[in-house]
Amino acid sequence: MVTGSILITGGAGFIGSNFVRYWAERHPDQRIIVLDALTYAGNLANLSEFDGDARFRFYPGRIEDPTVVSGIFRCEKVTHVVNFAAESHNDRSMLDPTGLIGSNVTGVSVLLEAASRYGVERFVHVSTDEVYGQIHSGLFREDDPLLPRTPYSAGKAGGEMQVRAHVIAFGTPAMVTRGSNTFGPYQYPEKILPFFITRALDGKALPLYGDGRQVRDWLFVEDHCAGIAVVLEKGQKGEAYNIGGGNEFTNADLTRRVLGLLGKPESLIRHIPDPRGAAHDARYALDTAKAAALGWSPGADFDDALEATVRWYVDHPSWWRPIVESEPYQAYIRRYYGPTLGADL
């Protein structure tokens, strides 16, 4: 049972804001503190339902800033931490390999130091299955080596190494979760599902990398939140836990499913050279037995969850359209994809 204040860093982002809602519904008396830098993917609109809620407090700021972090721990009497704060997109990391070190590595260390100094009871660092690299057959287990293949996944692995070091050196009560590809409402429209959904709604081409045979394990965001919550409450200090959905699909198959749900033609698919090249991992898949032993298992039916996600974007153009029409977003699209798709982008 969690008592005291819970700090959720990166809580205005996709998984973070969904976790805030998940936790608030199940812990109505818990004080929830959110720290978020409100970079391009952080959005206060994701937390609008908590406006005026006395148990909720939002702080703007970066986890790399020890003054901000220490002040929050001290003033809010934080007892539990879930760290979602990160630069979280592989494609962006290919354009700016060093830009993510601050939040993904340094910031994790700053949070852990504060957690140790102020006697936090439990700390969960949210990582990714991408730290393992790729696996052509079988499933990744938590004791497999970390072999990241992009600057993003290397940064996340670096954050995990900070957790390991602080647990050993200072006894910090920290744990790690490694989630598979997560989808659901409020996901910034640069990841494949919201990117393709919003583009298809506008009748624009869907730039599918290479032959589209890359395999990902898909996890509905509420199931991901449930897994993190179980680890926060029951996980063992210093341990890592895989949180996977067990839903393996190629990117091509996933794209066709989205088009089918929207009633859009497959002629919208545009195969393009893979911008990541050799760094694009062929397959991720997770063994989740360790999390299952804590009492967690994914509950969402994939087809139902995908349909609900597509419906959410159909019903909420006021959330995503200002993003995709903004100049920063368009500038990123032009920079990453270049002129090859012309007016379609």
C-alpha positions as CSV (number, residue, x, y, z in Angstrom):
1,M,0.0,0.0,0.0
2,V,1.4,3.3,-1.1
3,T,1.2,6.2,1.5
4,G,2.5,9.8,1.3
5,S,3.0,11.7,-2.0
6,I,3.8,10.0,-5.3
7,L,6.0,12.0,-7.7
8,I,5.3,11.1,-11.4
9,T,8.0,12.7,-13.6
10,G,7.1,13.1,-17.3
11,G,3.5,13.0,-16.2
12,A,2.3,15.3,-18.9
13,G,3.5,12.9,-21.6
14,F,1.7,9.9,-23.2
15,I,2.3,7.0,-20.8
16,G,2.9,9.4,-17.9
17,S,-0.5,11.1,-18.1
18,N,-2.3,7.8,-18.6
19,F,-0.5,6.6,-15.4
20,V,-1.7,9.7,-13.5
21,R,-5.3,8.9,-14.4
22,Y,-4.8,5.2,-13.7
23,W,-3.3,5.9,-10.2
24,A,-5.8,8.6,-9.3
25,E,-8.7,6.3,-10.0
26,R,-7.4,3.6,-7.8
27,H,-5.9,5.7,-5.0
28,P,-8.4,8.5,-4.5
29,D,-6.7,9.7,-1.3
30,Q,-3.2,9.8,-2.7
31,R,-1.5,13.1,-3.3
32,I,-0.1,13.2,-6.9
33,I,2.8,15.4,-7.8
34,V,3.8,15.8,-11.5
35,L,7.1,17.2,-12.8
36,D,7.3,17.8,-16.5
37,A,9.6,19.9,-18.7
38,L,6.7,20.4,-21.2
39,T,9.0,19.7,-24.2
40,Y,7.4,19.0,-27.6
41,A,5.7,15.8,-26.4
42,G,4.6,17.1,-23.0
43,N,1.1,18.6,-23.0
44,L,-0.8,20.1,-20.1
45,A,-4.0,19.3,-22.0
46,N,-3.3,15.6,-21.1
47,L,-4.0,16.5,-17.5
48,S,-6.8,19.0,-17.8
49,E,-9.2,16.9,-15.8
50,F,-7.1,17.5,-12.7
51,D,-7.5,21.3,-12.9
52,G,-8.6,22.4,-9.5
53,D,-8.1,19.0,-7.9
54,A,-6.7,19.7,-4.4
55,R,-4.8,16.4,-4.4
56,F,-2.9,17.2,-7.6
57,R,0.1,19.5,-8.0
58,F,2.0,20.3,-11.2
59,Y,5.6,21.6,-11.4
60,P,7.2,22.7,-14.6
61,G,10.9,21.8,-14.8
62,R,13.5,19.3,-15.8
63,I,14.7,16.3,-13.9
64,E,18.3,17.3,-14.6
65,D,17.9,20.3,-12.4
66,P,18.9,19.3,-8.9
67,T,17.4,22.5,-7.4
68,V,14.0,21.9,-8.8
69,V,14.1,18.2,-7.9
70,S,15.3,18.7,-4.4
71,G,12.8,21.4,-3.7
72,I,9.9,19.1,-4.8
73,F,11.1,16.2,-2.7
74,R,11.5,18.4,0.3
75,C,8.3,20.5,0.1
76,E,6.0,17.7,-1.0
77,K,7.3,15.0,1.3
78,V,7.6,12.5,-1.6
79,T,7.6,8.8,-0.6
80,H,7.2,7.2,-4.0
81,V,8.5,8.0,-7.5
82,V,7.7,6.8,-11.0
83,N,10.1,8.2,-13.6
84,F,8.6,8.5,-17.1
85,A,10.7,11.6,-18.0
86,A,12.7,11.0,-21.1
87,E,13.4,11.9,-24.7
88,S,11.6,8.9,-26.0
89,H,11.8,8.7,-29.8
90,N,14.3,6.6,-31.7
91,D,13.9,8.6,-34.9
92,R,14.6,11.9,-33.1
93,S,17.7,10.4,-31.5
94,M,19.1,9.7,-34.9
95,L,19.0,13.4,-35.7
96,D,20.3,14.6,-32.4
97,P,22.3,11.7,-30.7
98,T,23.5,13.7,-27.7
99,G,20.4,15.7,-27.0
100,L,18.8,13.0,-24.9
101,I,21.6,12.4,-22.5
102,G,20.4,15.1,-20.1
103,S,17.0,13.5,-19.3
104,N,17.7,9.9,-20.1
105,V,21.0,9.6,-18.1
106,T,21.9,12.6,-16.0
107,G,18.3,13.3,-14.9
108,V,17.9,9.8,-13.7
109,S,20.9,10.2,-11.5
110,V,19.6,13.5,-10.1
111,L,16.3,11.8,-9.2
112,L,17.9,8.8,-7.6
113,E,20.2,11.0,-5.5
114,A,17.2,13.0,-4.2
115,A,15.3,9.8,-3.6
116,S,18.2,8.5,-1.5
117,R,18.7,11.8,0.4
118,Y,15.1,12.2,1.3
119,G,14.3,8.6,2.2
120,V,12.0,7.7,-0.6
121,E,10.4,4.3,0.0
122,R,10.1,3.0,-3.6
123,F,11.3,4.2,-7.0
124,V,10.4,2.8,-10.4
125,H,12.4,3.8,-13.4
126,V,10.4,3.2,-16.6
127,S,12.6,1.9,-19.4
128,T,12.0,0.1,-22.7
129,D,12.5,-3.3,-24.3
130,E,14.7,-1.6,-26.9
131,V,17.6,-1.7,-24.4
132,Y,18.0,-5.4,-25.3
133,G,18.6,-4.7,-29.0
134,Q,16.9,-7.1,-31.4
135,I,15.9,-10.7,-31.1
136,H,15.1,-12.9,-34.2
137,S,13.5,-15.7,-32.3
138,G,12.5,-16.4,-28.7
139,L,11.9,-13.9,-25.9
140,F,14.1,-11.5,-24.0
141,R,14.5,-12.2,-20.3
142,E,15.5,-9.7,-17.7
143,D,18.9,-11.2,-17.2
144,D,19.8,-11.0,-20.9
145,P,22.5,-8.5,-21.8
146,L,21.6,-4.9,-22.7
147,L,22.8,-4.4,-26.3
148,P,21.2,-1.1,-27.5
149,R,21.5,-0.2,-31.2
150,T,20.3,3.4,-31.3
151,P,21.2,6.6,-29.4
152,Y,17.8,6.5,-27.8
153,S,18.0,2.9,-26.5
154,A,21.6,3.5,-25.4
155,G,20.4,6.5,-23.4
156,K,17.7,4.4,-21.7
157,A,20.3,1.7,-21.0
158,G,22.5,4.4,-19.4
159,G,19.6,5.4,-17.2
160,E,19.2,1.8,-16.1
161,M,22.9,1.7,-15.2
162,Q,22.4,4.7,-13.0
163,V,19.6,2.8,-11.2
164,R,21.9,-0.2,-10.8
165,A,24.7,1.9,-9.4
166,H,22.5,3.7,-6.9
167,V,21.0,0.5,-5.7
168,I,24.4,-1.0,-5.0
169,A,26.2,2.1,-3.8
170,F,23.5,3.8,-1.7
171,G,20.8,1.2,-1.2
172,T,18.3,3.3,-3.1
173,P,15.0,1.3,-3.2
174,A,14.7,1.4,-7.0
175,M,13.4,-0.9,-9.7
176,V,13.2,-0.9,-13.5
177,T,10.4,-1.8,-15.9
178,R,11.0,-2.5,-19.5
179,G,7.9,-2.0,-21.6
180,S,7.1,-3.1,-25.1
181,N,5.7,-0.8,-27.8
182,T,2.8,1.0,-26.1
183,F,-0.3,2.5,-27.7
184,G,-3.5,4.3,-26.7
185,P,-5.0,7.8,-26.3
186,Y,-2.8,10.9,-25.9
187,Q,0.2,9.6,-27.8
188,Y,2.1,12.3,-29.5
189,P,1.6,11.8,-33.3
190,E,5.1,10.9,-34.3
191,K,5.1,7.3,-33.2
192,I,3.8,4.9,-35.9
193,L,0.2,4.4,-34.7
194,P,-0.9,8.0,-34.0
195,F,1.3,9.2,-36.9
196,F,-0.4,6.9,-39.4
197,I,-3.9,7.3,-37.9
198,T,-3.8,11.1,-38.1
199,R,-2.3,11.0,-41.6
200,A,-4.8,8.5,-42.9
201,L,-7.6,10.6,-41.6
202,D,-6.3,13.5,-43.8
203,G,-5.8,11.1,-46.8
204,K,-2.0,11.6,-46.6
205,A,0.6,8.9,-47.5
206,L,1.9,6.6,-44.8
207,P,5.7,6.3,-45.0
208,L,6.4,2.7,-44.1
209,Y,10.0,1.9,-43.6
210,G,11.5,-0.6,-45.9
211,D,9.4,-3.7,-46.4
212,G,7.5,-3.2,-43.2
213,R,8.4,-6.6,-41.8
214,Q,9.8,-5.2,-38.5
215,V,8.1,-7.0,-35.7
216,R,6.9,-5.3,-32.5
217,D,5.1,-6.5,-29.4
218,W,2.2,-4.2,-28.8
219,L,0.9,-3.2,-25.3
220,F,-2.2,-1.2,-24.5
221,V,-1.3,1.8,-22.3
222,E,-3.6,0.8,-19.5
223,D,-2.0,-2.6,-19.3
224,H,1.4,-0.9,-19.2
225,C,0.2,1.4,-16.4
226,A,-1.1,-1.7,-14.5
227,G,2.3,-3.4,-14.8
228,I,4.2,-0.4,-13.5
229,A,1.8,-0.1,-10.6
230,V,2.3,-3.7,-9.6
231,V,6.1,-3.3,-9.7
232,L,5.9,-0.1,-7.6
233,E,3.9,-1.9,-5.0
234,K,5.4,-5.4,-5.1
235,G,8.7,-5.4,-7.0
236,Q,12.0,-6.2,-5.4
237,K,14.7,-3.5,-5.0
238,G,17.3,-3.7,-7.7
239,E,15.2,-5.9,-10.0
240,A,14.0,-5.3,-13.6
241,Y,10.7,-6.4,-14.9
242,N,9.5,-6.9,-18.5
243,I,6.1,-5.5,-19.3
244,G,4.9,-6.8,-22.7
245,G,1.6,-7.3,-24.4
246,G,2.3,-10.5,-26.2
247,N,0.8,-9.1,-29.4
248,E,3.4,-9.4,-32.2
249,F,2.7,-7.8,-35.5
250,T,4.8,-6.5,-38.4
251,N,4.6,-2.8,-39.0
252,A,3.0,-3.6,-42.4
253,D,0.3,-5.7,-40.8
254,L,-0.4,-3.0,-38.2
255,T,-0.6,-0.4,-40.9
256,R,-3.2,-2.4,-42.8
257,R,-5.3,-2.9,-39.7
258,V,-5.4,0.8,-39.1
259,L,-6.4,1.5,-42.7
260,G,-9.1,-1.1,-42.4
261,L,-10.5,0.4,-39.2
262,L,-10.6,3.8,-40.9
263,G,-12.0,2.5,-44.1
264,K,-9.0,4.0,-46.0
265,P,-7.3,2.3,-49.0
266,E,-4.0,0.5,-48.8
267,S,-2.8,2.7,-51.7
268,L,-1.9,5.3,-49.0
269,I,1.0,3.1,-47.9
270,R,4.3,4.5,-49.3
271,H,7.3,2.3,-48.9
272,I,10.4,4.4,-48.3
273,P,14.1,3.7,-47.5
274,D,14.5,3.0,-43.8
275,P,16.0,6.2,-42.3
276,R,17.5,4.2,-39.5
277,G,19.2,1.8,-41.8
278,A,21.0,-1.0,-39.9
279,A,20.0,0.5,-36.6
280,H,16.3,-0.5,-37.1
281,D,15.8,-3.5,-34.9
282,A,14.1,-6.4,-36.7
283,R,12.1,-7.8,-33.7
284,Y,11.3,-7.2,-30.0
285,A,9.6,-9.8,-27.8
286,L,9.5,-10.1,-24.0
287,D,9.2,-12.9,-21.5
288,T,6.9,-11.4,-18.8
289,A,6.9,-14.3,-16.3
290,K,8.7,-12.3,-13.7
291,A,6.0,-9.6,-13.7
292,A,3.3,-12.3,-13.8
293,A,4.7,-13.7,-10.6
294,L,3.9,-10.4,-9.0
295,G,0.3,-10.7,-10.1
296,W,0.3,-8.8,-13.4
297,S,-0.9,-9.8,-16.8
298,P,-2.1,-7.8,-19.8
299,G,-5.9,-7.7,-19.8
300,A,-6.8,-5.8,-23.0
301,D,-7.9,-7.6,-26.2
302,F,-5.6,-6.2,-28.9
303,D,-8.2,-5.8,-31.5
304,D,-10.6,-4.0,-29.1
305,A,-7.8,-1.8,-27.8
306,L,-6.6,-0.9,-31.3
307,E,-10.2,0.0,-32.4
308,A,-10.7,2.1,-29.2
309,T,-7.4,3.9,-29.9
310,V,-8.3,4.6,-33.5
311,R,-11.7,5.8,-32.4
312,W,-10.1,8.2,-29.8
313,Y,-8.1,10.0,-32.5
314,V,-11.2,10.1,-34.8
315,D,-13.1,11.7,-31.9
316,H,-10.4,14.1,-30.7
317,P,-9.1,16.2,-33.6
318,S,-9.0,19.2,-31.3
319,W,-6.2,17.4,-29.4
320,W,-4.0,16.3,-32.3
321,R,-4.7,18.7,-35.1
322,P,-3.0,21.7,-33.5
323,I,0.1,19.5,-33.0
324,V,0.4,18.2,-36.5
325,E,-0.3,21.6,-38.0
326,S,2.3,23.4,-35.9
327,E,5.5,24.6,-37.4
328,P,7.8,22.7,-35.0
329,Y,6.1,19.4,-35.9
330,Q,6.2,20.1,-39.6
331,A,9.8,21.1,-39.3
332,Y,10.6,17.8,-37.7
333,I,8.7,15.9,-40.5
334,R,10.6,17.8,-43.2
335,R,14.0,17.3,-41.5
336,Y,13.5,13.5,-40.9
337,Y,11.7,12.4,-44.0
338,G,13.1,15.0,-46.4
339,P,11.4,15.9,-49.7
340,T,10.9,12.4,-51.0
341,L,7.2,12.4,-50.3
342,G,6.7,15.9,-51.5
343,A,3.3,17.5,-50.8
344,D,2.1,14.3,-49.1
345,L,4.2,15.3,-46.0
